[in-house]
Amino acid sequence: MGQAAELLEVQPAFLRSLDAAGILTPHRSGGGHRRYSRRQLATAARVRALFDEGLNLDAAVRIVALQDELNAARARIAELEGRLGTS
C-alpha cells in the first residue's frame, strides 16, 4: 500500500478509506498486504482528482462510476454502429 500511496501522491489512509468504503477491493498477499491493480490505481487517481477539486468522497465516486458507464455505453454504440455500417 505504501508504494501505491506514493505513486498516487496520497496518504495510505486515503487508500484505506477507499477500501473501507468498498470503492476499491484490492487483492491481498499471503501476508495480508493490499495489492492494487493498475485499473484500481487509475480509479483511485480519478477519485482523488475530484476530491481535490472540492467534491466529497461519495460525489467523486459517483461521478467516476457514471463516467465509466458513459464510456461503456459509447463503446457499445460504436460497436453497434460498426455492425450496421453507419457512423
trRosetta pair geometry for C-beta under 8 A, 3 or more apart (Angstrom, degrees):
i j d omega theta_ij theta_ji phi_ij phi_ji
1 4 5.5 -57 -149 39 39 112
1 5 6.0 39 154 -20 71 106
1 12 5.2 76 136 -137 114 107
1 15 5.7 180 -159 93 104 146
1 16 7.5 44 -164 -59 149 83
1 26 7.9 165 -88 53 91 171
1 33 6.8 -145 -14 -169 86 84
1 34 4.6 56 -68 54 102 114
1 36 7.8 94 -107 -20 60 110
2 5 5.7 -55 -145 37 29 111
2 6 6.2 29 155 -19 64 108
2 12 6.2 -31 -91 -78 56 123
3 6 5.6 -55 -146 38 31 112
3 7 6.2 35 154 -23 65 106
4 7 5.7 -53 -147 34 30 114
4 8 6.4 12 159 -2 64 111
4 15 6.1 91 105 -101 120 158
4 34 7.4 -72 17 105 146 109
4 36 4.8 83 -111 24 147 137
4 41 6.1 -133 -148 -103 100 106
4 44 7.7 53 166 61 112 163
5 8 6.1 -67 -145 49 27 99
5 10 5.2 -104 -151 78 74 74
5 11 6.2 -15 -163 164 129 14
5 12 4.5 -72 -59 -74 158 60
5 14 7.1 132 -125 50 99 100
5 15 5.6 -110 -78 -9 92 130
6 9 7.3 24 -173 -77 31 42
7 41 6.7 -19 102 -155 133 134
8 14 7.9 -131 105 89 131 133
8 15 7.7 129 47 -66 145 109
8 41 6.5 -151 -64 -161 114 88
8 44 5.8 -47 -113 114 159 116
8 45 5.5 -141 -131 -84 104 83
8 48 6.3 143 172 -10 116 163
10 14 4.2 -80 167 53 124 146
10 15 6.6 128 99 -36 126 86
10 44 7.4 -116 17 156 154 114
10 48 5.8 -111 -74 -113 132 142
11 14 5.2 112 61 -9 73 96
12 15 5.7 -56 -158 40 46 109
12 16 6.1 47 146 -21 74 105
13 16 5.4 -53 -144 39 36 115
13 17 6.3 40 154 -25 66 102
14 17 5.7 -52 -151 31 30 112
14 18 6.8 30 150 -17 62 102
14 44 7.7 111 129 -170 105 110
14 48 6.9 51 167 -99 144 107
15 18 5.6 -50 -151 33 37 112
15 19 6.5 37 150 -18 65 104
15 24 7.3 -53 -160 63 74 143
15 34 7.3 162 142 102 124 158
15 36 7.6 -85 -152 -61 129 140
15 44 6.4 6 -106 -139 83 146
16 19 5.5 -54 -150 38 35 113
16 20 6.1 35 152 -20 68 107
17 20 5.6 -50 -140 38 33 112
17 21 6.1 27 158 -15 64 109
17 57 7.1 -96 140 -120 124 156
18 21 5.9 -59 -143 42 27 107
18 23 4.3 -81 -165 66 79 119
18 24 4.5 32 135 18 113 107
18 44 5.9 -77 -49 -111 176 97
18 47 6.8 125 -104 81 125 161
19 22 7.8 39 175 -69 30 24
19 23 7.5 -77 -61 51 21 77
19 24 5.6 -53 -80 78 61 87
19 25 6.9 109 -138 -103 74 41
19 26 6.4 -48 -101 10 116 97
19 34 6.8 -87 -85 -115 150 145
21 57 6.8 -146 -76 146 169 134
21 61 7.4 -129 129 -67 138 159
22 25 6.9 1 -150 -61 55 99
23 43 7.6 -172 154 139 98 123
23 47 6.9 58 166 -83 149 162
23 61 5.4 -105 -115 -120 124 129
24 36 7.0 -1 173 -122 137 104
24 40 4.9 97 -144 -157 117 109
24 43 6.5 159 -84 89 105 126
24 44 6.2 -7 -52 -67 149 101
26 34 4.1 65 88 -168 146 93
26 35 5.6 162 172 62 106 40
26 36 4.8 -60 -112 -79 118 63
26 37 7.7 -176 -126 -5 73 70
26 40 6.2 136 -89 154 80 168
27 34 7.7 121 71 -161 42 50
27 35 4.5 -36 74 67 91 105
27 37 7.6 76 -2 -43 107 89
28 32 5.6 -19 -172 -140 117 36
28 33 6.8 142 -157 66 65 35
28 34 6.4 -39 -100 -97 66 43
28 35 6.8 165 -101 12 14 92
29 32 6.7 -40 66 31 74 19
29 33 4.4 5 28 51 119 91
29 35 5.7 104 -48 -37 86 119
36 40 4.4 -131 -165 90 90 126
36 41 5.2 107 133 -57 127 86
36 44 7.4 -27 -156 -9 149 140
37 40 4.6 99 52 5 76 101
37 41 7.1 -139 95 -3 42 85
38 41 5.6 -55 -150 37 34 112
38 42 6.3 36 151 -21 66 104
39 42 5.6 -52 -148 35 33 112
39 43 6.4 34 152 -19 64 104
40 43 5.6 -52 -148 36 33 113
40 44 6.3 35 152 -20 65 105
41 44 5.6 -51 -146 36 33 113
41 45 6.4 35 153 -21 64 104
42 45 5.7 -53 -150 35 32 113
42 46 6.5 33 152 -19 64 103
43 46 5.7 -53 -150 34 33 111
43 47 6.4 32 153 -17 66 105
43 64 6.3 100 -154 172 82 144
44 47 5.7 -53 -147 38 32 111
44 48 6.1 35 153 -22 65 108
45 48 5.5 -53 -145 36 30 114
45 49 6.4 36 154 -24 64 102
46 49 5.8 -50 -150 29 31 112
46 50 6.8 25 154 -11 63 105
46 64 5.0 119 116 -113 125 118
46 67 7.7 -133 180 62 145 149
47 50 6.0 -61 -154 40 32 106
47 51 6.0 36 149 -23 68 110
47 57 7.3 33 -180 -146 114 70
47 60 4.8 98 -153 138 70 119
47 61 6.0 18 -119 -80 118 64
47 64 5.7 -48 -73 -35 77 150
48 51 5.3 -54 -143 38 32 116
48 52 6.2 35 155 -22 66 105
49 52 5.7 -53 -150 34 28 112
49 53 6.8 29 149 -20 60 104
50 53 5.5 -53 -153 32 37 114
50 55 4.8 -29 157 43 91 134
50 59 7.3 -144 151 108 125 85
50 60 3.7 155 96 -128 124 98
50 63 5.8 164 -124 64 159 140
50 64 7.0 -132 -1 -47 146 95
51 55 6.1 -87 -96 69 35 80
51 56 7.7 17 -123 -166 76 15
51 57 6.3 18 -102 -90 114 61
51 60 5.0 -26 -58 -62 73 163
55 59 4.3 -123 -175 91 109 120
55 60 4.6 139 102 -60 124 85
55 63 7.1 -26 -180 -2 170 139
56 59 5.1 89 55 13 74 104
56 60 7.0 -143 94 -7 34 92
57 60 5.7 -58 -145 38 30 111
57 61 6.2 28 159 -18 66 108
58 61 5.9 -58 -148 37 28 109
58 62 6.3 27 155 -19 64 108
59 62 5.7 -56 -147 37 31 111
59 63 6.3 32 155 -20 65 106
60 63 5.8 -54 -149 35 30 111
60 64 6.5 29 154 -17 64 106
61 64 5.8 -55 -150 37 32 111
61 65 6.4 32 153 -19 65 107
62 65 5.7 -55 -148 37 32 112
62 66 6.3 29 154 -17 66 107
63 66 5.8 -57 -146 39 30 109
63 67 6.3 34 154 -22 65 105
64 67 5.7 -51 -147 34 31 114
64 68 6.5 32 153 -19 63 105
65 68 5.7 -55 -152 35 31 112
65 69 6.5 31 151 -18 65 105
66 69 5.5 -51 -146 36 35 113
66 70 6.3 37 154 -20 66 105
67 70 5.7 -55 -148 37 30 112
67 71 6.4 30 154 -18 65 106
68 71 5.8 -54 -147 37 30 111
68 72 6.4 30 154 -18 64 106
69 72 5.7 -56 -149 37 31 111
69 73 6.3 31 153 -19 65 106
70 73 5.7 -54 -147 36 31 111
70 74 6.3 32 154 -19 65 105
71 74 5.7 -52 -146 36 31 112
71 75 6.4 32 154 -19 64 105
72 75 5.7 -54 -149 36 31 111
72 76 6.4 31 153 -19 64 106
73 76 5.7 -55 -148 37 32 111
73 77 6.3 35 153 -21 66 104
74 77 5.7 -51 -147 35 32 113
74 78 6.4 33 154 -19 64 105
75 78 5.7 -53 -149 36 31 112
75 79 6.4 35 151 -21 64 105
76 79 5.5 -51 -148 34 33 114
76 80 6.4 29 155 -15 66 106
77 80 5.8 -58 -147 40 30 108
77 81 6.1 31 154 -19 66 108
78 81 5.7 -54 -144 38 30 112
78 82 6.4 36 153 -24 62 104
79 82 5.7 -55 -154 32 29 114
79 83 6.7 29 150 -19 63 103
80 83 5.6 -50 -151 33 36 113
80 84 6.5 26 153 -10 66 108
81 84 5.7 -62 -147 44 34 106
81 86 4.9 -92 -159 77 86 82
81 87 6.2 101 158 -107 129 28
82 85 7.5 37 -176 -72 30 32
